[in-house]
Amino acid sequence: MVLYESVETKEPETESCKECCHKTKNRSEAEYTDLIHRLNRMEGQIRGIKGMVEKDAYCTDILMQVAAVKAALDGFAKMLLSNHIKTCVVQDIKEGKEETVEELLAIIQKLMK
């Protein structure tokens, strides 16, 4: 069983990842690809903001890009949360793991701050 897969290659990581990851999820290829594409776009936006700072761009222009990244990150979180509820949460409830509901409520509270 693969405990953690590299984001870049989907290759199994070394055994040291067991220390940081207590749960895993097998994602469909479509879900995986969509998540990675969204992250890659945001990474590019962050590099663009860094370039703007390095080129002494006007503050409000930089802030507009920051707002775009925040919106993209919020969209990513909403999609991931939706997928989590439809798969992990539903499965855990079917298996009688009611602690998953408390875990879900805690993460929703953090996301809504």
VEXMAR-912900 format. One record per residue (C-alpha): x, y, z; residue number from 1; residue in one letter. Coordinates in steps of 0.1 Angstrom, whole numbers, plus 2048, in hexadecimal, padded with zeros to 3 digits. Layout:
# residues N
xx->X yy->Y zz->Z nr->NUM rest->A
...
//
This chain:
# residues 113
xx->800 yy->800 zz->800 nr->1 rest->M
xx->80D yy->822 zz->7F6 nr->2 rest->V
xx->80B yy->83A zz->814 nr->3 rest->L
xx->814 yy->859 zz->801 nr->4 rest->Y
xx->81A yy->861 zz->7DD nr->5 rest->E
xx->830 yy->87D zz->7CF nr->6 rest->S
xx->81B yy->899 zz->7C0 nr->7 rest->V
xx->833 yy->89B zz->7A2 nr->8 rest->E
xx->836 yy->877 zz->798 nr->9 rest->T
xx->81C yy->863 zz->7AC nr->10 rest->K
xx->839 yy->84D zz->7B6 nr->11 rest->E
xx->83A yy->83E zz->7D9 nr->12 rest->P
xx->84E yy->853 zz->7F1 nr->13 rest->E
xx->867 yy->845 zz->80A nr->14 rest->T
xx->85C yy->834 zz->82A nr->15 rest->E
xx->863 yy->855 zz->83D nr->16 rest->S
xx->842 yy->862 zz->831 nr->17 rest->C
xx->830 yy->84A zz->849 nr->18 rest->K
xx->83A yy->862 zz->865 nr->19 rest->E
xx->827 yy->880 zz->856 nr->20 rest->C
xx->808 yy->870 zz->847 nr->21 rest->C
xx->7EF yy->85D zz->85B nr->22 rest->H
xx->7D5 yy->859 zz->840 nr->23 rest->K
xx->7D6 yy->856 zz->81B nr->24 rest->T
xx->7BD yy->858 zz->7FE nr->25 rest->K
xx->7BE yy->847 zz->7DC nr->26 rest->N
xx->7B2 yy->861 zz->7C4 nr->27 rest->R
xx->7A5 yy->85B zz->7A1 nr->28 rest->S
xx->7BC yy->866 zz->785 nr->29 rest->E
xx->7A4 yy->881 zz->77C nr->30 rest->A
xx->7A2 yy->88F zz->79F nr->31 rest->E
xx->7C8 yy->88D zz->7A3 nr->32 rest->Y
xx->7CE yy->89F zz->782 nr->33 rest->T
xx->7B5 yy->8BA zz->789 nr->34 rest->D
xx->7C4 yy->8C1 zz->7AC nr->35 rest->L
xx->7E8 yy->8C2 zz->79E nr->36 rest->I
xx->7DE yy->8D9 zz->782 nr->37 rest->H
xx->7CE yy->8F1 zz->79A nr->38 rest->R
xx->7EC yy->8F0 zz->7B1 nr->39 rest->L
xx->804 yy->8F6 zz->793 nr->40 rest->N
xx->7EF yy->914 zz->789 nr->41 rest->R
xx->7F1 yy->923 zz->7AB nr->42 rest->M
xx->816 yy->91C zz->7AD nr->43 rest->E
xx->81A yy->930 zz->78D nr->44 rest->G
xx->805 yy->94C zz->79B nr->45 rest->Q
xx->81B yy->94D zz->7BA nr->46 rest->I
xx->83A yy->94F zz->7A5 nr->47 rest->R
xx->82A yy->96B zz->791 nr->48 rest->G
xx->823 yy->97E zz->7B1 nr->49 rest->I
xx->848 yy->979 zz->7BC nr->50 rest->K
xx->853 yy->987 zz->79A nr->51 rest->G
xx->83C yy->9A5 zz->79E nr->52 rest->M
xx->84C yy->9AD zz->7C0 nr->53 rest->V
xx->86F yy->9A8 zz->7B1 nr->54 rest->E
xx->866 yy->9C1 zz->795 nr->55 rest->K
xx->857 yy->9DA zz->7AE nr->56 rest->D
xx->834 yy->9D7 zz->7A0 nr->57 rest->A
xx->81A yy->9EE zz->7AF nr->58 rest->Y
xx->80A yy->9E2 zz->7CF nr->59 rest->C
xx->7E6 yy->9DF zz->7C4 nr->60 rest->T
xx->7F1 yy->9CB zz->7A5 nr->61 rest->D
xx->802 yy->9B2 zz->7BC nr->62 rest->I
xx->7E4 yy->9B2 zz->7D3 nr->63 rest->L
xx->7CD yy->9A9 zz->7B6 nr->64 rest->M
xx->7E2 yy->98B zz->7AE nr->65 rest->Q
xx->7E2 yy->981 zz->7D3 nr->66 rest->V
xx->7BC yy->982 zz->7D2 nr->67 rest->A
xx->7BC yy->96C zz->7B4 nr->68 rest->A
xx->7D2 yy->952 zz->7C5 nr->69 rest->V
xx->7BC yy->953 zz->7E4 nr->70 rest->K
xx->79E yy->94C zz->7CE nr->71 rest->A
xx->7AF yy->930 zz->7BC nr->72 rest->A
xx->7BA yy->921 zz->7DE nr->73 rest->L
xx->797 yy->923 zz->7EB nr->74 rest->D
xx->78A yy->912 zz->7CC nr->75 rest->G
xx->7A3 yy->8F6 zz->7D0 nr->76 rest->F
xx->799 yy->8F2 zz->7F5 nr->77 rest->A
xx->774 yy->8F1 zz->7EB nr->78 rest->K
xx->77A yy->8D6 zz->7D1 nr->79 rest->M
xx->78F yy->8C1 zz->7E8 nr->80 rest->L
xx->776 yy->8C4 zz->804 nr->81 rest->L
xx->75A yy->8BA zz->7ED nr->82 rest->S
xx->76D yy->89C zz->7E1 nr->83 rest->N
xx->776 yy->893 zz->805 nr->84 rest->H
xx->751 yy->894 zz->810 nr->85 rest->I
xx->746 yy->87F zz->7F2 nr->86 rest->K
xx->760 yy->864 zz->7F7 nr->87 rest->T
xx->772 yy->862 zz->818 nr->88 rest->C
xx->757 yy->86F zz->82F nr->89 rest->V
xx->73B yy->85B zz->81F nr->90 rest->V
xx->751 yy->83B zz->820 nr->91 rest->Q
xx->75B yy->841 zz->844 nr->92 rest->D
xx->737 yy->847 zz->84F nr->93 rest->I
xx->72C yy->827 zz->83D nr->94 rest->K
xx->748 yy->815 zz->851 nr->95 rest->E
xx->73B yy->824 zz->871 nr->96 rest->G
xx->758 yy->83B zz->876 nr->97 rest->K
xx->745 yy->858 zz->886 nr->98 rest->E
xx->765 yy->86B zz->890 nr->99 rest->E
xx->767 yy->875 zz->86B nr->100 rest->T
xx->74A yy->88D zz->871 nr->101 rest->V
xx->75D yy->89F zz->88C nr->102 rest->E
xx->77C yy->8A0 zz->876 nr->103 rest->E
xx->767 yy->8AF zz->85A nr->104 rest->L
xx->758 yy->8C9 zz->871 nr->105 rest->L
xx->77B yy->8D3 zz->87E nr->106 rest->A
xx->789 yy->8D8 zz->85B nr->107 rest->I
xx->76A yy->8EB zz->84F nr->108 rest->I
xx->76F yy->903 zz->86D nr->109 rest->Q
xx->793 yy->908 zz->863 nr->110 rest->K
xx->78A yy->90F zz->83F nr->111 rest->L
xx->770 yy->928 zz->849 nr->112 rest->M
xx->787 yy->93E zz->85D nr->113 rest->K
//
